[in-house]
């Protein structure tokens, strides 16, 4: 198998792993799968002769629906996460405490103006 086809097979596998990872909830798995896709895409890009070979061009064309599906899935999941955050924010920090706590103004001791001079 030519080097370009092997690299494309790796890219197909990486996108399949990303699809499976996006169906789950483990952030580390999603991050690792995305890194693998990036690595495999760089390998395909570095070969450079894929435009001249018809077999490789056909395989890249077959990969386009997987790429589009991953893009759409990521956009949907990002939107869903944004909606959840907006819903939590609408309920206020008493119903869903913030991950990073902040001091409320009522808990901060005000210093007299004279002490600041």
C-alpha positions, -999 to 999 in steps of 0.1 A, spaced: 0 0 0 14 34 -9 24 58 19 -5 82 10 -31 55 12 -18 42 46 -18 78 59 -54 82 48 -64 49 64 -50 62 96 -70 94 92 -102 74 86 -95 55 118 -88 87 137 -121 102 126 -139 70 136 -123 72 171 -133 109 173 -169 100 164 -170 74 191 -154 97 216 -179 125 208 -207 101 216 -193 97 251 -188 121 280 -151 117 287 -133 149 279 -98 133 280 -109 107 254 -123 134 232 -92 155 235 -70 125 227 -91 116 197 -90 152 184 -52 152 188 -50 120 169 -70 135 140 -47 165 140 -16 143 139 -30 121 111 -42 151 91 -7 166 94 8 133 81 -15 134 51 -8 170 44 30 164 46 29 138 19 18 164 -6 14 142 -37 -22 132 -28 -36 157 -54 -19 139 -83 -30 103 -75 -66 95 -84 -69 67 -58 -58 90 -31 -81 118 -43 -111 94 -43 -103 83 -7 -100 120 4 -134 126 -13 -148 96 6 -135 111 38 -153 144 34 -187 132 49 -168 120 80 -152 154 84 -185 172 79 -202 149 104 -176 155 130 -178 193 124 -216 192 128 -214 170 159 -189 193 176 -211 224 168 -242 207 183 -223 196 214 -208 231 218 -243 246 215 -258 221 239 -231 230 265 -237 267 260 -274 262 265 -268 242 297 -245 270 310 -271 296 302 -298 276 320 -276 273 351 -268 310 349 -305 319 347 -312 299 379 -285 319 397 -256 308 418 -278 298 447 -293 269 426 -261 260 408 -230 272 426 -202 285 404 -172 263 397 -149 291 406 -162 308 437 -163 346 440 -167 366 471 -200 384 472 -199 421 480 -217 415 512 -189 393 525 -161 417 517 -152 440 546 -152 476 536 -123 496 549 -128 531 560 -116 557 534 -92 571 560 -73 538 561 -66 540 524 -49 574 526 
